[in-house]
Amino acid sequence: MTAQDGRTAALPAALVVAGPTASGKSALALALAERLGGAVINADSMQVYRDLRILTARPTEAEEARAPHALYGVRDAAEPASAGWWRREALAAMRRTAAEGRLPILCGGTGLWLSALVNGIGAMPTVPGPVRAEARALAAAIGAASLHARLAERDPATAALLEPGDTQRVIRAWEVLEATGRGLSAWWSERREPPAPWRFAMILLRPPRAALRAAIDARFLAMLEAGALEEVRALAARGLDPELPAMKAHGVPNLAAFLAGRIPLEQAIAEAQAMVRQYAKRQDTWFRHQALVPPEALHMIHARFAGLAQLSENERMGLFAFIDDAGLTHRGNRA
């Protein structure tokens, strides 16, 4: 064991459960929290908003009662949540969880937030007012998706972290690139806050693409049956800025357009499902190319998680062997 290995081993342990949307992250995190004596800490940028329990697939009240959960539904839709804010809150929740003798289990698919947690927050440059104005004018003229495409040509590393429809973040990335000649990802690499003083292990869900696409489509229909339209109706009635992150959550713009009489419901459903499928593909690509933890601290499950009993015997054995090797079992009992 090297000196660095020794220092890492002395750090408190935390588990990250990550993967694309609808891959079963929340179910796996809950199953492991029950089995290992852990607490689930949200790492999804949309599940922090209390207005969107259904459309963001937040854990239900019954699921939250089975194990401690933190940072779910803690922000109003009018209050945008940043990576820096979440990192501070997540670290505080992790410290509380460890003090209670529980294992912190970070659960989510927002790669930028997880990277900020594990690696630290990068320095942010000041952008001159004229450059900011030009970036906003360009976005208004060509649309956020087209601006994202231009960003991808010049700064693919940053573009891979952003959704094409996330106007505010795409504009921010473009204006930083224009003002400094360097992409946001390069600035993020210059840390103003150090890596988290934790030893992270990570379980990454990577279901077959066809299975994931089917799950995404079926889950959106289930959301409608569970009251997603009423959820969007209540949110739209607040008259919030449409550029707020919560207003751009998957399905919100589409269902809001239906409720306003601009498109039929079938079109809203199809567009929302397509948006989520595209997002899942980008998430999978991001996690495949980002090394948040060392190879020995990463375990992949090539299936959609629907319960421990649904995993094959080899998958279960591999999962529990990884948990044992990562030193995550001392708080609870797997028996």
C-alpha positions as CSV (number, residue, x, y, z in Angstrom):
1,M,0.0,0.0,0.0
2,T,1.4,3.4,-0.9
3,A,1.4,6.4,1.4
4,Q,-1.4,7.9,-0.6
5,D,-3.4,4.7,-0.4
6,G,-2.9,4.8,3.4
7,R,-4.2,8.3,3.6
8,T,-7.2,7.4,1.5
9,A,-8.0,4.3,3.5
10,A,-8.1,6.5,6.7
11,L,-10.8,8.7,5.3
12,P,-14.5,8.1,6.1
13,A,-16.3,6.0,3.5
14,A,-19.2,7.1,1.3
15,L,-21.0,5.2,-1.5
16,V,-22.1,6.8,-4.8
17,V,-25.0,5.1,-6.7
18,A,-25.1,6.7,-10.2
19,G,-26.2,6.0,-13.7
20,P,-28.7,7.3,-16.3
21,T,-32.3,8.3,-15.4
22,A,-34.7,5.3,-15.0
23,S,-31.9,2.9,-14.4
24,G,-33.1,2.1,-10.9
25,K,-30.7,4.2,-8.9
26,S,-33.2,5.2,-6.2
27,A,-34.3,1.6,-5.7
28,L,-30.7,0.3,-5.4
29,A,-29.7,3.1,-3.0
30,L,-32.7,2.4,-0.8
31,A,-32.0,-1.4,-0.8
32,L,-28.4,-0.8,0.1
33,A,-29.3,1.8,2.8
34,E,-31.6,-0.8,4.4
35,R,-29.0,-3.6,4.1
36,L,-25.9,-1.6,5.2
37,G,-27.4,0.8,7.7
38,G,-27.1,3.8,5.5
39,A,-28.8,7.1,4.6
40,V,-29.7,8.2,1.1
41,I,-28.5,11.6,0.1
42,N,-29.9,13.1,-3.1
43,A,-27.5,13.9,-5.9
44,D,-30.1,14.8,-8.6
45,S,-30.4,18.4,-9.6
46,M,-34.2,18.2,-10.1
47,Q,-35.1,16.1,-7.1
48,V,-34.2,19.0,-4.8
49,Y,-37.4,20.8,-5.9
50,R,-40.4,20.2,-3.7
51,D,-42.8,21.1,-6.4
52,L,-41.9,18.1,-8.6
53,R,-42.1,14.9,-6.7
54,I,-43.8,13.0,-9.5
55,L,-42.1,14.2,-12.6
56,T,-38.6,14.0,-11.1
57,A,-39.3,10.5,-9.7
58,R,-38.5,11.4,-6.2
59,P,-38.7,8.7,-3.6
60,T,-42.3,8.3,-2.2
61,E,-43.1,9.0,1.4
62,A,-43.3,5.3,2.0
63,E,-39.8,4.8,0.6
64,E,-38.4,7.6,2.6
65,A,-39.8,6.0,5.7
66,R,-37.8,2.8,5.1
67,A,-34.4,4.6,5.5
68,P,-33.2,8.1,6.2
69,H,-33.3,10.4,3.1
70,A,-31.7,13.9,2.8
71,L,-31.8,16.8,0.3
72,Y,-35.0,15.7,-1.4
73,G,-37.7,18.4,-2.0
74,V,-35.8,21.0,0.0
75,R,-35.9,23.9,-2.5
76,D,-38.8,25.9,-3.9
77,A,-39.0,26.0,-7.7
78,A,-38.4,29.7,-7.6
79,E,-35.0,29.1,-6.0
80,P,-32.4,27.8,-8.4
81,A,-30.0,25.2,-6.9
82,S,-26.3,25.4,-7.9
83,A,-23.6,22.8,-7.7
84,G,-21.8,24.9,-5.0
85,W,-24.9,25.1,-2.8
86,W,-25.5,21.3,-3.2
87,R,-21.9,20.4,-2.5
88,R,-22.0,22.3,0.8
89,E,-25.4,20.7,1.8
90,A,-24.3,17.2,0.7
91,L,-21.1,17.4,2.8
92,A,-23.0,18.6,5.8
93,A,-25.5,15.7,5.3
94,M,-22.7,13.2,4.9
95,R,-21.1,14.4,8.2
96,R,-24.4,14.1,10.0
97,T,-25.0,10.6,8.6
98,A,-21.5,9.4,9.6
99,A,-21.9,10.9,13.1
100,E,-25.1,8.8,13.4
101,G,-23.1,5.7,12.6
102,R,-24.7,5.3,9.1
103,L,-23.1,5.0,5.7
104,P,-23.7,8.1,3.4
105,I,-25.1,6.9,0.1
106,L,-25.1,9.6,-2.6
107,C,-27.8,8.8,-5.2
108,G,-28.3,10.6,-8.5
109,G,-27.3,11.1,-12.1
110,T,-26.2,14.8,-12.2
111,G,-22.6,14.2,-13.1
112,L,-21.5,17.9,-12.7
113,W,-22.7,17.8,-9.0
114,L,-21.0,14.5,-8.3
115,S,-17.8,15.8,-9.8
116,A,-18.0,19.0,-7.8
117,L,-18.5,16.9,-4.6
118,V,-15.7,14.4,-5.2
119,N,-13.1,16.7,-6.9
120,G,-13.9,20.1,-5.6
121,I,-15.3,23.3,-7.1
122,G,-13.3,25.1,-9.8
123,A,-12.5,28.8,-10.0
124,M,-15.0,31.0,-11.8
125,P,-13.9,33.9,-14.0
126,T,-15.5,37.3,-14.3
127,V,-17.2,37.9,-17.6
128,P,-17.4,41.5,-18.9
129,G,-20.9,42.9,-19.3
130,P,-20.7,43.4,-23.1
131,V,-19.7,39.7,-23.6
132,R,-22.6,38.6,-21.4
133,A,-25.0,40.7,-23.4
134,E,-23.6,39.3,-26.7
135,A,-24.0,35.8,-25.4
136,R,-27.6,36.4,-24.4
137,A,-28.4,38.1,-27.7
138,L,-26.9,35.1,-29.6
139,A,-29.0,32.6,-27.6
140,A,-32.1,34.6,-28.3
141,A,-31.4,34.7,-32.0
142,I,-30.5,31.1,-32.6
143,G,-31.9,29.2,-29.6
144,A,-30.2,27.4,-26.7
145,A,-29.9,24.1,-28.7
146,S,-28.1,25.7,-31.5
147,L,-25.8,27.6,-29.1
148,H,-25.1,24.3,-27.4
149,A,-24.1,22.8,-30.8
150,R,-21.7,25.6,-31.3
151,L,-20.3,25.1,-27.8
152,A,-19.9,21.4,-28.5
153,E,-17.6,22.2,-31.5
154,R,-15.3,24.5,-29.5
155,D,-15.6,23.0,-26.0
156,P,-16.9,19.5,-26.2
157,A,-15.9,18.6,-22.6
158,T,-18.2,21.3,-21.1
159,A,-21.0,20.7,-23.6
160,A,-21.2,17.1,-22.6
161,L,-22.1,18.2,-19.1
162,L,-25.0,20.5,-20.2
163,E,-28.4,19.8,-21.6
164,P,-29.1,21.7,-24.9
165,G,-32.3,23.2,-23.5
166,D,-30.6,24.5,-20.3
167,T,-30.5,28.1,-21.6
168,Q,-28.9,29.7,-18.5
169,R,-26.0,27.2,-18.2
170,V,-25.4,27.0,-22.0
171,I,-25.1,30.8,-22.1
172,R,-22.8,30.8,-19.1
173,A,-20.5,28.3,-20.7
174,W,-20.5,30.2,-24.0
175,E,-19.8,33.6,-22.4
176,V,-16.9,32.2,-20.3
177,L,-15.4,30.6,-23.5
178,E,-15.8,33.9,-25.4
179,A,-14.4,36.0,-22.5
180,T,-11.4,33.8,-21.6
181,G,-10.7,31.5,-24.5
182,R,-11.0,28.6,-22.1
183,G,-14.0,26.3,-21.4
184,L,-15.8,26.0,-18.1
185,S,-14.4,22.5,-17.7
186,A,-10.9,23.9,-17.8
187,W,-11.8,26.5,-15.2
188,W,-13.4,23.8,-13.0
189,S,-10.1,21.9,-13.0
190,E,-8.6,24.8,-11.1
191,R,-10.1,24.1,-7.7
192,R,-11.0,26.8,-5.2
193,E,-12.5,24.2,-2.9
194,P,-10.4,21.0,-2.4
195,P,-11.6,17.4,-3.1
196,A,-14.0,16.1,-0.4
197,P,-12.2,14.5,2.5
198,W,-14.0,11.2,2.0
199,R,-13.1,7.8,0.5
200,F,-15.7,7.2,-2.3
201,A,-16.8,3.9,-3.8
202,M,-19.2,4.0,-6.7
203,I,-21.8,1.7,-8.2
204,L,-22.7,2.6,-11.7
205,L,-25.8,1.3,-13.4
206,R,-25.5,0.7,-17.1
207,P,-28.6,-1.1,-18.4
208,P,-28.9,-2.2,-22.0
209,R,-30.0,0.7,-24.1
210,A,-33.2,-1.0,-25.4
211,A,-34.3,-1.9,-21.8
212,L,-33.6,1.6,-20.6
213,R,-35.5,3.3,-23.4
214,A,-38.5,1.0,-22.7
215,A,-38.3,1.9,-19.0
216,I,-38.2,5.6,-19.7
217,D,-41.2,5.5,-21.9
218,A,-43.2,3.4,-19.4
219,R,-42.2,5.5,-16.4
220,F,-43.4,8.7,-18.1
221,L,-46.8,7.1,-18.7
222,A,-46.9,6.0,-15.1
223,M,-46.1,9.5,-14.0
224,L,-49.2,10.8,-15.9
225,E,-51.4,8.3,-14.2
226,A,-49.9,9.3,-10.8
227,G,-50.8,13.0,-11.3
228,A,-48.0,14.6,-13.3
229,L,-50.5,16.8,-15.2
230,E,-51.8,18.2,-11.9
231,E,-48.3,18.8,-10.7
232,V,-47.4,20.8,-13.8
233,R,-50.7,22.7,-13.7
234,A,-50.0,23.8,-10.1
235,L,-46.4,24.9,-11.1
236,A,-47.5,26.7,-14.2
237,A,-50.1,28.7,-12.2
238,R,-47.3,30.3,-10.2
239,G,-46.2,32.3,-13.2
240,L,-42.5,31.6,-12.6
241,D,-39.7,32.5,-14.9
242,P,-39.6,29.8,-17.6
243,E,-35.8,29.9,-17.6
244,L,-35.7,28.5,-14.0
245,P,-34.2,25.0,-13.8
246,A,-37.4,23.6,-12.3
247,M,-39.4,24.9,-15.2
248,K,-37.2,23.0,-17.6
249,A,-37.4,19.7,-15.8
250,H,-38.2,16.8,-18.1
251,G,-41.8,16.9,-19.1
252,V,-42.7,20.3,-17.6
253,P,-42.4,22.4,-20.8
254,N,-44.2,19.7,-22.8
255,L,-47.1,19.2,-20.4
256,A,-47.3,22.9,-19.8
257,A,-47.7,23.4,-23.6
258,F,-50.5,20.9,-23.6
259,L,-52.3,22.5,-20.7
260,A,-52.0,25.9,-22.5
261,G,-53.7,24.3,-25.6
262,R,-50.6,24.7,-27.8
263,I,-50.1,21.0,-28.6
264,P,-52.1,17.8,-28.2
265,L,-51.3,15.5,-25.2
266,E,-50.0,12.7,-27.5
267,Q,-47.4,15.1,-28.9
268,A,-46.5,16.3,-25.4
269,I,-45.9,12.8,-24.2
270,A,-43.8,11.8,-27.3
271,E,-41.6,14.9,-27.0
272,A,-41.1,14.5,-23.3
273,Q,-40.2,10.8,-23.7
274,A,-37.7,11.6,-26.5
275,M,-36.1,14.3,-24.3
276,V,-35.6,11.9,-21.5
277,R,-34.2,9.2,-23.8
278,Q,-31.7,11.7,-25.2
279,Y,-30.7,12.9,-21.7
280,A,-30.2,9.3,-20.5
281,K,-27.8,8.7,-23.5
282,R,-25.8,11.8,-22.5
283,Q,-25.6,10.7,-18.9
284,D,-24.3,7.3,-19.9
285,T,-21.7,8.9,-22.2
286,W,-20.6,11.2,-19.4
287,F,-20.2,8.5,-16.8
288,R,-18.3,6.3,-19.2
289,H,-15.7,9.0,-19.8
290,Q,-15.4,10.5,-16.3
291,A,-13.3,8.8,-13.7
292,L,-14.9,10.0,-10.4
293,V,-13.2,7.2,-8.5
294,P,-10.2,4.9,-9.1
295,P,-11.0,1.7,-11.1
296,E,-10.8,-0.5,-8.0
297,A,-13.5,1.7,-6.3
298,L,-15.9,1.3,-9.2
299,H,-18.5,-1.5,-9.7
300,M,-20.8,-1.6,-12.8
301,I,-24.1,-3.4,-13.0
302,H,-25.1,-3.9,-16.6
303,A,-28.8,-4.2,-15.9
304,R,-31.7,-2.0,-14.8
305,F,-32.1,-2.4,-11.0
306,A,-35.6,-3.6,-9.9
307,G,-34.7,-5.3,-6.7
308,L,-31.8,-7.4,-5.3
309,A,-33.8,-10.6,-6.0
310,Q,-34.1,-9.6,-9.7
311,L,-30.3,-9.5,-10.2
312,S,-28.6,-12.7,-11.4
313,E,-26.7,-14.7,-8.9
314,N,-23.4,-13.6,-10.4
315,E,-24.5,-9.9,-10.3
316,R,-25.5,-10.2,-6.6
317,M,-22.3,-12.0,-5.7
318,G,-20.2,-9.4,-7.6
319,L,-22.1,-6.5,-5.9
320,F,-21.7,-7.9,-2.4
321,A,-18.0,-8.7,-3.0
322,F,-17.4,-5.2,-4.1
323,I,-19.2,-3.8,-1.0
324,D,-17.1,-6.0,1.2
325,D,-13.8,-5.1,-0.5
326,A,-14.7,-1.4,-0.4
327,G,-15.1,-1.6,3.4
328,L,-18.8,-0.5,3.4
329,T,-20.2,-3.3,5.6
330,H,-19.1,-2.4,9.0
331,R,-22.2,-0.3,9.8
332,G,-24.7,-3.0,9.0
333,N,-25.4,-6.6,8.4
334,R,-26.0,-8.1,5.0
335,A,-27.4,-11.3,6.4
